[in-house]
Amino acid sequence: MSSGSADWVTVAVLGRARGIRGEVTAISFSKPERYESLREVFLFPEGSRREVESAWFHDNRLILKFRGVDTMSDAERLAGCEVRVPLGERIRLEPGEYFESDLIGCEVVERDGGASLGRVTALQDAGGSGVLEVEGGLLIPFARAICVAIEPEARRIVVDLPEGLKELYQT
């Protein structure tokens, strides 16, 4: 089984054991409805296949129960593992929604003149729609008024920057 990150989508990272029945808390990287149909996952770095017995949210925290993980000590051994599914099983997005992994690496170009501003290195969660972090430290609000053409398949995002934004980040 290949563990290359291009073959997989991380949907959560496991935290600490919860209770005495083998439940594990997790940090969710997907929409809550994603977990309603989650039946089989793979844990990395160990690469093991796990059957999901149940998945639910308690106080906005994802709780997972895997078949065969029935004690607190079983659950504690899983802390820090990434919960992944094959790339082909990632959820469908609504129009105008994008996977963070599809945005990272896209070239950001200015609509006016086509100058390259660099590649997206991260998407920061700044509330609302987030902020694109571009090589060199440029931060661009990931908003429709600014990101006027988002083309992950072409590895490109066209932006119409507000006056003075670029100058804020020049050293």
Secondary structure, DSSP 8 states (H G I E B T S, - for coil): ----GGGEEEEEEEEEEETTTTEEEEEE-S-GGGGGG--EEEEETTTEEEEEEEEEEETTEEEEEETT--SHHHHHTTTT-EEEEEGGGS----TT---HHHHTT-EEEETTT--EEEEEEEEE--STT-EEEEGGGEEEE--TTTEEEEEGGGTEEEE---TTHHHHT--
